[in-house]
Amino acid sequence: MLYAIFAIDRNNLFGNNGKLPWHYNEDLQYFKAKTLGQKIIMGEETFKSVLRNGKPLPNRTSVIATLTDYTFKGVEVTHDIFGYLKQSKNEDIYIIGGKSIIELTYKLCDILYITYIDADHEGDTYLNLDLSNFEMVEENISGVLHFRKYRRIN
Ligand SMILES: NC(=O)c1ccc[n+]([C@@H]2O[C@H](COP(=O)([O-])OP(=O)(O)OC[C@H]3O[C@@H](n4cnc5c(N)ncnc54)[C@H](OP(=O)(O)O)[C@@H]3O)[C@@H](O)[C@H]2O)c1
């Protein structure tokens, strides 16, 4: 199964200067619970943002999608995310960002875990997705955080 997991706010804000525009501990815990032990794919920019904390996300297998010659010791790199997903279609894979990689791949995903944040934030990167091929099958609300699960219809 192919999954994507990410958060957007009520203005479709998605990033700020290469980082998340917000800090919600509950959303970080949710992300962790969903991805622990899993294979996660992210774009080079998102990987570099993760590395600001010193190392790749622990207890997950990271794969970096990039068109450059970027490498990181011990981490798999793909220059062709579509080919990679095709050859891995019997595996569970979680796409975790950023904007370019989500835009390229979300329509291929079986499940989208979107944390919709019903609040305003400062940022510079927006994500406008067409979810007409998805239906929301679950929503759990905690304050401004709406933890939504979407399933692809066709
Ligand atoms: N809100 C959230 O949940 C969330 C989650 C993660 C990240 N973010 C935010 O997203 C932003 C970063 O997004 P971004 O779009 O700048 O970067 P990104 O998606 O992390 O990385 C994009 C990388 O993918 C490469 N790429 C493009 N097409 C490809 C292909 N077909 N196969 C393999 N690689 C390919 C790009 O190469 P080229 O540059 O050569 O095109 C680039 O190196 C940050 O602000 C971050 O905080 C938000």
The ligand as an ORCA input file, in Angstrom:
! r2SCAN-3c Opt
* xyz 0 1
  N       3.360     20.323      6.188
  C       3.952     19.148      6.117
  O       3.413     18.116      6.553
  C       5.306     19.044      5.479
  C       5.957     17.793      5.392
  C       7.223     17.728      4.793
  C       7.783     18.890      4.262
  N       7.112     20.064      4.357
  C       7.678     21.296      3.785
  O       7.889     21.157      2.384
  C       8.917     22.073      2.010
  C       9.931     21.355      1.136
  O       9.312     20.963     -0.089
  P      10.125     21.072     -1.479
  O       9.125     20.897     -2.568
  O      10.977     22.312     -1.449
  O      11.172     19.858     -1.421
  P      11.028     18.253     -1.313
  O       9.738     17.780     -1.898
  O      11.386     17.838      0.067
  O      12.246     17.780     -2.237
  C      12.144     17.892     -3.617
  C      13.279     17.080     -4.265
  O      12.696     16.075     -5.118
  C      13.389     16.094     -6.344
  N      12.579     15.515     -7.434
  C      11.752     16.127     -8.321
  N      11.218     15.227     -9.169
  C      11.716     14.022     -8.823
  C      11.560     12.696     -9.328
  N      10.761     12.442    -10.367
  N      12.225     11.692     -8.720
  C      13.045     11.918     -7.684
  N      13.240     13.153     -7.151
  C      12.600     14.184     -7.718
  C      13.676     17.572     -6.547
  O      14.666     17.777     -7.511
  P      14.715     19.223     -8.266
  O      14.951     20.256     -7.227
  O      15.859     19.091     -9.192
  O      13.375     19.383     -8.953
  C      14.160     17.944     -5.141
  O      15.507     17.576     -4.936
  C       9.532     22.606      3.305
  O       9.012     23.898      3.592
  C       9.043     21.608      4.347
  O       8.951     22.153      5.644
  C       5.902     20.165      4.954
*
